[in-house]
Every structure is written in structure tokens, then in C-alpha cells.
């Protein structure tokens, strides 16, 4: 969107102001018509590049912000390529080693090219500053989203002080923003759990959702106790997964990734509420983290949502292995099994008459197993669902 133009947003709920404090609202109104459908108009005059961000509309009584809709808007300004995060010349960030970190390199336009560089200061005799570009590789460690910036799964800087540079370029114009990263060395800095709610985006009656509690440990210990506290509901099925341990060597550290999931199927309204993960280590130190789940009884608009537990859409396996692809289905109304089928490279697969492929479907899940995989099985696999 061009700077100094007018922005008008129409929605069916009361509009909430964006994250930026400098947004100037010249006119806001809302009202309901005879059909009890409420409309809110949010208008910003003389828009500016620093208003780039996420605008969220939510229902007036929703304290959990589960019932909402959002729009991320870029306010293009050729003379300002980056969104100011702080009034300081350098952005200061305190990070924890081997914990997630986001560097807020945020452009004012999706067309701006953004790169991240590691700066190495020289010695007194040779004060030149060396630069090394940090490559984006979502599968390994680094991903980029123009709405948030560069995201590191794990902080792997060797120094207690790291200087980075966000570089923005569009045609012949360039900008640079410095970021100073300070590392915390608290002994328990690795003991803060997180909840992955990727498989619980929208929960409806009779549906299914999964929450996964995750923890990273730098200490050489496997004695971690995970428990879930959650609302109880008759007839719904709650399954607590086993505690999973995965060991990995990262930046001279032996790191243990620990997780435990909770899955709820045949969801009822009583399943709505706070889901709390409680983690205790061998030092008896306890940490809690919670996620509120809203259960929708019905929806006026049919929808289908598909998701999987894979962190990447690329799967690598050895020849001869058995491969199982699993996709979770969340839909309203319920999906008919006749409307579910797999495709390979865009062509419908005949899994019913094959010994090499086996497909299974339930109300909330579809799986495809490839037995004794060979090079001929390489390709793009797609699940198509219609209701």
C-alpha cells in the first residue's frame, strides 16, 4: 500500500488497534443491521511506513483472542525500506543459548530484499570489520518471514556478544540496521517449556486437536517428568503420548529435545479451557506453560483445514524403508470418505488395488504408507479433501 494514502478495513467484529503505538485513528465506527450482522470500519488517513504490521479484528467479549481475523499490511515507502523496531540506533536483544531467537528485520514492502549478516570486529592493528552472510535454511536452523524477521531454532553464537546487520535493498536504494545480541548464561535458561499448537488452529465439535509440550535440555539428564492439566469431558477421547527424547550435538553441546503430546478427539464444548503443561526436572524445579483452547459449536461458513506433524514438506528416507504420510483433517461439516484421495505428482493414486501403497481414512486423519520405497516413489504427494 502506498504511503500517505487512505486505509479502510471492513469486518464483522469490532476492530482492534494494531501493535504500533504511533497509529493515528481518524475515524472508527461500528453498528449492527437488521440481520444482527455487525460491521466495523477502521480508517487511517495519511498512512506511514511505520504503521506496517498486523491488524487484528476480534469480538468485543473475546478475552482469549481466539475468535478473530487478521490482515498484515505493508505500507510501501521507497525512501524507508525497514520498519523501525526501536528508537535506538542499534537493536539490543538478550538471547538464551540453544533457545529460539527472532531477529526483527522487517521490511515495509514484500518486494524488499532482506539479508542478515554476521559482523566480526577487527583488532586494534587491523580495525576492518569482516562480514559473513547468514544463509536461510529452514530445514537446518534459519528461516525468514517478512512479517517477523529471521528466526533461529537455536542460538549458536560462540561469543557472549554478537553483532548482526539487517540489510534491506530495493532497486537502487539500500538500508542497514544493526542488531546486538547478548547471550544469557543462566544455568536453567534451557528449562523453559513451549507448547506447539500447530495441530490445534481451529477446534470444532466432534473434531480433533493435538498440543505438544517441548523442552530443550543442555544438561546430561533424561529424568524429566511431563504432566498435562486439562478440562475433562464425558465421551471425548484424551490420549497422552509417551515422553519422547531426541539427542543432538549442537555447537559443542549435547542437547536433549524432550516432548510430550496430548490429543483430544470427539471434541465437546466441555473440552474448552486451559491446557497446562507441567515440567519437572531431576532438580525438582517446576515450570508451567498454558494454552487456551476455544471449541466452536458451529460455524456459518464451511471449512476444511489440513495439517501434518512434519516441520518441513520435504521428507528424506533410505531406499527400502517403509514411509508413512499422515495428514490431520479438521472440517465442518464432516468430510465424507468418498471425498478423500491421494495424488502423486498431480495424478490420482489407486491405493485400493495396490500392494505397494496402503491408505487409511478416519474422520480426523488420513494416512498413506509406502512399503519398501524405491527411487520410483520420489515425487510430490498430495491429499485432496472435499465435502
C-alpha positions as CSV (number, residue, x, y, z in Angstrom):
1,X,0.0,0.0,0.0
2,X,1.3,3.4,-0.9
3,X,2.3,5.8,1.9
4,X,0.0,8.8,2.5
5,X,-3.0,7.0,1.0
6,X,-6.1,6.1,3.0
7,X,-6.7,2.7,4.5
8,X,-10.2,1.4,5.2
9,X,-10.9,-2.0,6.6
10,X,-14.4,-3.6,6.9
11,X,-15.1,-6.5,9.2
12,X,-17.8,-8.2,11.1
13,X,-16.4,-7.5,14.5
14,X,-15.0,-4.6,16.5
15,X,-11.6,-3.7,15.1
16,X,-8.6,-3.7,17.5
17,X,-5.8,-1.2,17.0
18,X,-2.5,-2.5,15.5
19,X,0.6,-3.3,17.5
20,X,2.2,0.1,16.7
21,X,1.5,2.9,19.2
22,X,2.0,5.5,16.6
23,X,-1.1,4.5,14.6
24,X,-3.4,7.6,14.3
25,X,-7.1,6.7,14.1
26,X,-9.1,9.5,12.5
27,X,-12.4,7.6,12.3
28,X,-13.8,4.4,13.7
29,X,-17.4,3.3,13.8
30,X,-19.4,0.1,14.1
31,X,-23.0,-0.9,14.1
32,X,-25.5,-3.7,13.6
33,X,-28.1,-4.0,10.9
34,X,-31.4,-5.8,10.9
35,X,-29.8,-9.2,10.4
36,X,-27.7,-8.7,13.6
37,X,-24.5,-8.7,11.5
38,X,-22.1,-6.1,12.9
39,X,-19.7,-4.1,10.8
40,X,-16.8,-2.1,11.9
41,X,-14.9,0.5,9.7
42,X,-11.3,1.3,10.6
43,X,-9.8,4.2,8.7
44,X,-6.3,5.6,8.8
45,X,-5.6,8.8,7.0
46,X,-2.1,9.8,5.9
47,X,-0.7,6.3,6.3
48,X,3.0,6.0,7.1
49,X,5.6,3.2,6.6
50,X,6.0,2.8,10.4
51,X,2.4,1.5,10.5
52,X,3.4,-1.7,8.7
53,X,2.2,-4.6,10.7
54,X,-0.6,-7.0,11.7
55,X,-4.1,-5.5,12.2
56,X,-6.4,-7.8,14.1
57,X,-10.2,-7.7,14.4
58,X,-11.7,-9.6,17.3
59,X,-15.1,-10.0,19.0
60,X,-15.6,-7.5,21.8
61,X,-16.1,-10.1,24.6
62,X,-13.3,-12.4,23.5
63,X,-10.5,-12.2,26.1
64,X,-8.5,-15.0,24.6
65,X,-8.4,-13.6,21.1
66,X,-9.4,-17.0,19.6
67,X,-12.3,-15.6,17.7
68,X,-10.5,-13.2,15.4
69,X,-9.4,-12.4,11.9
70,X,-6.2,-10.6,10.9
71,X,-4.6,-8.8,7.9
72,X,-0.9,-8.0,7.6
73,X,-0.4,-4.8,5.7
74,X,2.7,-3.4,4.1
75,X,2.9,0.4,3.7
76,X,5.3,0.8,0.8
77,X,7.7,3.7,1.0
78,X,10.7,3.7,-1.4
79,X,12.6,6.1,1.0
80,X,12.1,3.9,4.1
81,X,12.7,0.2,3.5
82,X,12.7,-1.0,7.1
83,X,10.1,-0.8,9.8
84,X,11.6,0.9,12.9
85,X,11.5,-1.5,15.9
86,X,13.2,0.8,18.4
87,X,14.2,4.5,18.6
88,X,17.8,3.4,19.3
89,X,20.4,3.2,16.5
90,X,21.1,-0.4,17.4
91,X,18.5,-3.0,18.4
92,X,19.5,-4.8,21.6
93,X,18.4,-8.4,22.2
94,X,19.1,-10.7,25.1
95,X,19.0,-14.3,24.0
96,X,19.5,-17.7,25.6
97,X,22.0,-20.1,24.1
98,X,20.3,-23.0,22.3
99,X,16.9,-21.4,22.6
100,X,14.8,-19.9,19.8
101,X,15.6,-16.3,18.6
102,X,13.9,-13.9,16.2
103,X,15.8,-11.0,14.7
104,X,13.2,-8.3,13.7
105,X,14.4,-7.5,10.2
106,X,11.0,-6.3,8.9
107,X,10.6,-4.5,5.5
108,X,7.9,-2.0,4.6
109,X,7.3,-3.9,1.4
110,X,7.2,-7.6,0.4
111,X,9.3,-6.7,-2.6
112,X,12.3,-5.5,-0.5
113,X,15.2,-8.0,-0.4
114,X,16.3,-8.6,3.1
115,X,19.6,-10.3,4.2
116,X,21.2,-10.9,7.6
117,X,24.9,-10.6,8.2
118,X,27.3,-11.6,11.0
119,X,29.8,-8.8,11.8
120,X,33.3,-9.5,13.0
121,X,35.2,-6.6,14.5
122,X,38.9,-6.4,13.8
123,X,41.8,-5.9,16.2
124,X,43.5,-2.6,17.1
125,X,46.1,-3.2,14.4
126,X,43.5,-4.2,11.8
127,X,40.2,-2.5,12.7
128,X,38.5,-3.6,9.5
129,X,35.1,-5.2,10.0
130,X,34.5,-8.5,8.3
131,X,31.0,-9.6,7.2
132,X,29.6,-13.0,6.6
133,X,26.0,-13.5,5.3
134,X,23.9,-15.9,7.3
135,X,22.1,-18.2,4.8
136,X,18.5,-19.0,5.2
137,X,17.9,-22.8,5.6
138,X,14.6,-23.6,7.3
139,X,15.4,-27.3,7.5
140,X,18.6,-26.7,9.4
141,X,18.2,-23.7,11.6
142,X,17.3,-20.3,10.0
143,X,14.0,-19.3,8.4
144,X,12.7,-15.9,7.2
145,X,9.3,-14.3,7.3
146,X,9.0,-10.6,6.2
147,X,6.2,-10.2,8.9
148,X,8.5,-11.2,11.7
149,X,12.2,-11.4,10.6
150,X,14.8,-14.1,10.7
151,X,14.1,-16.9,13.1
152,X,16.7,-19.2,14.6
153,X,15.6,-22.5,16.0
154,X,18.6,-22.5,18.3
155,X,21.1,-19.7,19.1
156,X,24.5,-21.0,18.2
157,X,26.7,-17.9,18.6
158,X,30.1,-18.6,20.1
159,X,30.7,-15.1,21.6
160,X,28.8,-13.6,24.5
161,X,28.3,-10.6,22.3
162,X,27.2,-10.9,18.7
163,X,26.8,-8.0,16.2
164,X,24.4,-8.6,13.3
165,X,23.3,-6.4,10.4
166,X,19.9,-6.5,8.6
167,X,20.4,-5.2,5.1
168,X,17.5,-4.0,3.0
169,X,17.6,-3.3,-0.7
170,X,15.1,-2.3,-3.4
171,X,16.3,-1.3,-6.8
172,X,19.0,1.4,-6.1
173,X,18.1,2.1,-2.5
174,X,19.7,0.3,0.5
175,X,19.4,0.4,4.3
176,X,21.2,-1.2,7.1
177,X,20.1,-1.9,10.7
178,X,22.4,-3.1,13.4
179,X,21.4,-5.7,15.9
180,X,23.4,-6.5,19.1
181,X,22.7,-9.9,20.6
182,X,23.7,-10.5,24.2
183,X,23.7,-14.1,25.5
184,X,22.4,-15.1,28.9
185,X,24.3,-17.9,30.7
186,X,21.8,-18.7,33.3
187,X,22.2,-22.4,34.3
188,X,18.4,-23.0,34.0
189,X,17.9,-21.0,30.9
190,X,17.2,-24.2,28.9
191,X,14.4,-25.3,31.2
192,X,11.5,-23.2,29.9
193,X,9.0,-25.3,28.0
194,X,6.9,-24.3,25.0
195,X,3.6,-25.5,23.6
196,X,3.3,-26.3,19.9
197,X,-0.3,-25.7,18.9
198,X,0.1,-26.1,15.1
199,X,-2.4,-29.0,15.1
200,X,-4.9,-27.0,17.2
201,X,-5.6,-24.0,15.0
202,X,-9.4,-24.2,14.9
203,X,-11.2,-26.7,17.1
204,X,-14.8,-27.7,16.5
205,X,-17.4,-30.0,18.0
206,X,-16.7,-33.7,17.1
207,X,-13.2,-32.7,15.8
208,X,-9.7,-33.4,17.0
209,X,-6.7,-31.4,18.1
210,X,-3.2,-32.0,19.4
211,X,-0.9,-30.0,21.6
212,X,2.8,-30.8,22.1
213,X,4.8,-29.6,25.0
214,X,8.5,-29.2,24.2
215,X,11.7,-28.7,26.2
216,X,15.4,-28.4,25.4
217,X,18.0,-29.6,27.9
218,X,21.7,-28.8,27.8
219,X,22.4,-30.8,30.9
220,X,23.1,-34.5,30.6
221,X,19.8,-35.6,32.1
222,X,16.9,-37.7,30.9
223,X,14.9,-37.6,34.1
224,X,12.2,-35.2,33.1
225,X,8.5,-35.5,34.1
226,X,5.8,-34.2,31.9
227,X,2.2,-33.9,33.0
228,X,-0.9,-32.2,31.4
229,X,-3.7,-30.5,33.3
230,X,-6.8,-30.1,31.1
231,X,-10.6,-29.8,31.2
232,X,-12.5,-33.1,31.5
233,X,-15.4,-34.0,29.2
234,X,-17.5,-37.2,29.1
235,X,-17.3,-39.3,25.9
236,X,-14.4,-37.4,24.4
237,X,-11.2,-39.3,24.0
238,X,-8.0,-37.9,25.5
239,X,-4.7,-39.6,24.7
240,X,-1.4,-38.7,26.4
241,X,1.6,-39.5,24.3
242,X,4.8,-41.1,25.6
243,X,7.7,-38.8,26.6
244,X,10.0,-38.6,23.6
245,X,13.7,-38.0,23.8
246,X,16.0,-36.9,20.9
247,X,19.7,-36.3,21.4
248,X,21.7,-34.0,19.2
249,X,25.1,-32.4,19.1
250,X,24.8,-28.6,18.7
251,X,27.7,-26.1,18.9
252,X,29.8,-28.4,21.2
253,X,26.8,-29.0,23.4
254,X,25.0,-32.3,24.0
255,X,21.3,-31.2,23.7
256,X,18.3,-33.3,24.6
257,X,15.0,-32.4,23.0
258,X,12.1,-33.7,25.1
259,X,8.4,-33.6,24.2
260,X,5.0,-35.0,25.2
261,X,1.7,-34.5,23.4
262,X,-1.9,-34.5,24.3
263,X,-4.5,-35.4,21.7
264,X,-8.3,-34.9,22.1
265,X,-10.8,-36.5,19.7
266,X,-14.6,-36.5,19.6
267,X,-14.3,-32.9,21.0
268,X,-17.2,-31.5,23.1
269,X,-17.8,-28.0,24.4
270,X,-16.6,-29.1,27.8
271,X,-13.1,-29.6,26.3
272,X,-12.8,-25.8,26.0
273,X,-10.4,-24.2,28.5
274,X,-6.8,-24.0,29.6
275,X,-4.4,-26.8,28.8
276,X,-1.3,-26.6,31.1
277,X,1.9,-28.5,30.6
278,X,3.8,-29.0,33.9
279,X,7.5,-30.0,33.6
280,X,9.7,-31.1,36.5
281,X,13.4,-31.9,36.1
282,X,15.6,-34.0,38.4
283,X,16.4,-30.9,40.5
284,X,12.6,-30.8,41.2
285,X,12.4,-27.5,39.5
286,X,8.9,-27.0,38.1
287,X,7.8,-24.9,35.1
288,X,4.3,-24.4,33.7
289,X,3.0,-23.1,30.4
290,X,-0.6,-22.9,29.3
291,X,-2.6,-22.7,26.1
292,X,-6.3,-21.8,25.9
293,X,-8.4,-23.9,23.5
294,X,-11.7,-22.5,22.2
295,X,-14.2,-25.0,20.9
296,X,-16.6,-23.8,18.2
297,X,-20.0,-25.4,18.4
298,X,-20.9,-24.5,14.9
299,X,-19.8,-22.2,12.1
300,X,-21.9,-20.5,9.4
301,X,-19.1,-20.9,6.9
302,X,-17.9,-24.5,5.9
303,X,-14.2,-25.0,6.1
304,X,-11.5,-27.7,5.6
305,X,-8.1,-27.5,7.3
306,X,-5.3,-30.0,6.6
307,X,-2.1,-30.2,8.7
308,X,0.7,-32.6,9.4
309,X,3.2,-33.1,12.2
310,X,6.2,-32.6,9.9
311,X,8.3,-29.4,10.3
312,X,9.1,-29.4,6.6
313,X,7.2,-30.5,3.5
314,X,10.3,-32.4,2.4
315,X,10.8,-36.0,3.7
316,X,14.1,-37.9,3.2
317,X,14.2,-41.7,3.6
318,X,16.5,-44.5,2.6
319,X,15.7,-46.9,-0.2
320,X,13.8,-50.0,1.1
321,X,12.3,-48.1,4.0
322,X,8.6,-48.1,4.8
323,X,7.3,-44.5,4.7
324,X,4.0,-43.3,6.3
325,X,2.5,-40.0,5.5
326,X,-0.1,-38.7,7.9
327,X,-2.4,-35.7,7.4
328,X,-4.9,-34.4,10.1
329,X,-8.3,-33.3,8.9
330,X,-10.3,-30.6,10.6
331,X,-13.5,-29.8,8.8
332,X,-17.0,-28.5,9.1
333,X,-19.3,-30.2,8.2
334,X,-17.8,-33.7,8.5
335,X,-15.9,-35.0,5.5
336,X,-17.3,-37.9,3.5
337,X,-14.7,-40.7,2.9
338,X,-15.6,-40.6,-0.8
339,X,-14.2,-37.1,-1.0
340,X,-10.7,-38.1,0.2
341,X,-8.0,-39.3,-2.1
342,X,-4.2,-39.2,-2.6
343,X,-2.3,-37.8,-5.6
344,X,1.2,-38.4,-6.7
345,X,2.7,-35.6,-8.9
346,X,-0.9,-34.5,-9.6
347,X,-2.3,-37.9,-10.6
348,X,-4.9,-39.7,-8.5
349,X,-3.4,-42.9,-6.9
350,X,-5.2,-46.2,-7.0
351,X,-4.3,-47.3,-3.4
352,X,-7.2,-49.8,-3.1
353,X,-5.8,-52.1,-5.7
354,X,-2.1,-51.8,-4.8
355,X,0.2,-53.9,-2.5
356,X,2.9,-51.2,-2.6
357,X,0.6,-48.4,-1.2
358,X,-1.8,-48.6,1.6
359,X,-4.2,-45.8,2.5
360,X,-6.4,-45.4,5.6
361,X,-9.0,-42.8,6.4
362,X,-10.8,-41.8,9.6
363,X,-13.0,-38.9,10.4
364,X,-10.0,-36.8,11.5
365,X,-7.0,-38.4,9.8
366,X,-5.7,-39.8,6.5
367,X,-2.5,-41.9,6.1
368,X,-0.6,-43.2,3.2
369,X,2.0,-45.9,3.7
370,X,4.6,-46.6,1.0
371,X,6.1,-50.1,1.5
372,X,9.7,-50.9,0.6
373,X,10.2,-47.5,-1.0
374,X,12.3,-47.2,-4.2
375,X,13.6,-44.4,-6.4
376,X,10.3,-44.6,-8.4
377,X,8.4,-43.4,-5.3
378,X,10.2,-40.0,-5.4
379,X,7.7,-37.2,-6.1
380,X,5.1,-34.8,-4.7
381,X,2.3,-36.5,-2.7
382,X,-0.9,-34.5,-2.1
383,X,-4.1,-35.3,-0.1
384,X,-7.2,-33.8,-1.6
385,X,-10.3,-33.4,0.5
386,X,-13.8,-32.2,-0.5
387,X,-17.0,-32.1,1.5
